[in-house]
Every structure is written in structure tokens, then in C-alpha cells.
Amino acid sequence: MKFFRIFTKILFFILLSGSIALFSLMFYLTRNIGTEYKIVRGQELKIHSLVPVTAAEKIIHDAAPSATTEMGQSYPVDLKLFGTIPFSTVQVEVVDERKVAVLGHPFGMKLYTDGVLVIDTTEVDGADGAVNPSLRAGLKKGDYILSANGMQITCNEDLSELVGGSSGESIRLQILRDGKKKELDIQPIYSVAGESFRLGVWVRDSSAGIGMLTFYNPSTEVLCGLGHGICDEDTGSLMTVESGEMVLAKIIAVEPGQKGAPGELKGRFTNDSLADIRQNENNGVYGVLKGKIDLSNLVEVALKQEIVDGPAQILCTVDGETPALYSCTVQKRNSSFYESTQNLIVRITDTDLLNKTGGIVQGMSGSPILQNGKLIGAVTHVLVDDPATGYGVFAENMLTTAQSVANNNKLKDAS
């Protein structure tokens, strides 16, 4: 009897431990496997995981949905642990095989904001002492001033001219804050030192920089690069772009990165215009091509579930205008399927590139990442404490955004 009780306790402990381990594993998989996937027509969904995970499609008219579903349509798929234990249901969309021209060329960006961006407020030395009229009116760092007294503000000079001729009368501003428009009144103060009326606000109407082109999609004529959005250096917020241009650039110098100090590719713009920038998004800068692109290097875009942890290559330019391939390794982040950017951890392993740049430096953002002959992503950021390592974004996410840009461009042209 005593032996039976001991055996029962041991068995109970084993079953309890096994159940906890199983539920922990299921919880981990649920948190680290996405809820939406794409597959090419006729293919099956395959999940790469540390433990066996199978995708069980429901049969439709004696055929798997992936073989019968039309392009753009989606259907549910049950995921099962060890092929038997269901733990999640995901939505699968059928897409066509998608090929893009992989680039890796340096390019320059010229961006002009929608209105002028408030980068800071300051006091004005008035007759009654120092006053901050912008702060008093409720204007905040990161706001966009769209119009003043009904007049559209397109540059710093527009605002300065209107304030200078206000005679101190209240000005009605229309601003954009967190994607919403609102109005507020502001009272200019006469600056004793500057001998003119002022609002006590610092604004910016444009920005420029260098990055790498990621790919061009011939089917939509959309060109994209950078892998991350352009944020204002003072406010840290994503810039709202009214207009802009992509131009070719040439790398003329390299400042290698080191721990605690990110390096930089230094370049200069050429006069060769490539595209009009249409959107500045979290996962890149997108434009409609108006120049010429070499279409000889057409590569299939990998779906996110096809990416495996391990060796890969990045294509980038660190000297002149000619891209080169360099070895690296990639690892999917735990939250990769739930983020629009920073989906991959990228580590440079190529000795030649490490000797030239120290790893990933500013200006390499947008460099295409390739694995098994497919485009899997683009470099986005460097880790300041480890310049050989940085982040990358899924190419699939960038391609989805590029399609959205193309759709918006068609609607714009139609109107």
C-alpha cells in the first residue's frame, strides 16, 4: 500500500509537471507565432519552430484551400503541437509569387513637411519681461502648424512673414497633433532685442539624409528604402511628409562604428532624381519611380515564415556607388510576427565589412538582407553598445506597405 501511494504521488507529480510544461510551451508558441500569414497559391503553410508545429487546413471540395482559393482570399488554419494538440488558429491569405529588383544603392532623401514642425518653444524678451507665447497658447513640441489666419504655411518664411506683419494682433493657428487637426489662438509678443513680433517657437520645414535603397517593385512602380521611417532629430516623432524626392547618392567616406559611438556613411547627392516620395512610414520611405532602375536582379520576396535563424547576406554600398554582398547572421525576434519593424536581429560576420565600418553604421539603413536566394528583409538600426549587431525589418512588411502606397497613388490620380 505504501509503495502504491508513493507511486501515485510520483505519477501525479510527473503528470502535473508535464501539464505545466505543455501549457507553458503552448503559451510561448501563441505569443511568438503570428496570427496572419501569406502563402503562394498551391503551397502549404509551414511553421519553423523549436518544436514540431503542423498547419491543418480544412478540406474544401476535396482539395486544400491553398490550391483552390483565389488570389487575395483568406481562410483559417489550425496549428497543432506535435501534429495532435491544437493551440491556435491563424488566418492565411493566398498571394501571387512576388519578385522585386533588389538594390542596395545609396540614395539621398529630401523631405518637406506638411506645414512646419514645432521643434521647440522659447521665451520672448518683451517690454514686460520674458514671456513664452507659444507655451501660453498651448502649442507643443511635435505639433505641425498647417495654417495661420487661414493662410497655408508651407515653409518657415511663410510663418515669419505673417507674424512680423501681425502688429501684435492674435493669430488663429490650425495645427496637426497626433494625427488630429485642431485650432488655437496665439498672441505675438514684440521682442525688444529683435525689434519684431515673435511667437517664441522654433520650427523646421524640411529634412535630408542618406540611406540605402531596398527594392523596386516593377508591378506597382514603387521604390522603397531605409527600412525605418524618418523621425525628426529634435522631437523624435515620425515626420509628416507633404512632398519629397529620392535622388541617387555616392558614398565618399566611412566613419567606423565602435561601442557607444555609432559610425556613419558620408555621401553626397547627385542630380539624378529617382522618385517622388509619397509616404514616410515606420518601416521605410516609399516613392513612385520617375527615373530608371536596373531590373536584372529580380528576386522573390520571402514570406516571413520562410525565414530561418542562421546565415544570410546583406547587400550594401560602403564605397562609391557599387553595392556588394557581405555575410551576416539573422535571428527572428520573439515579437517579430507582431511588429511592423525591427523583426530581425542582424549580426555582421563579414571580416571585410567589419574592417571597413565596424559593423552596421548610419547610412546602411535599408540595405537588403538575402537568404537562400530570396529577399527576407532590410537593415534598420544598429545597437549602440554592439556596432556589429542591429535590427532588420521583414521584406514582406515593406512589400505590403509598398502595395498600399501604390493603391493610394491610384486613388490620388483618379481624383
Summary of the structure (lengths in Angstrom):
residues: 415
radius of gyration: 26.8
end to end distance: 85.6
largest distance: 100.9
contacts: 1394
relative contact order: 0.13
helix: 20%
strand: 48%
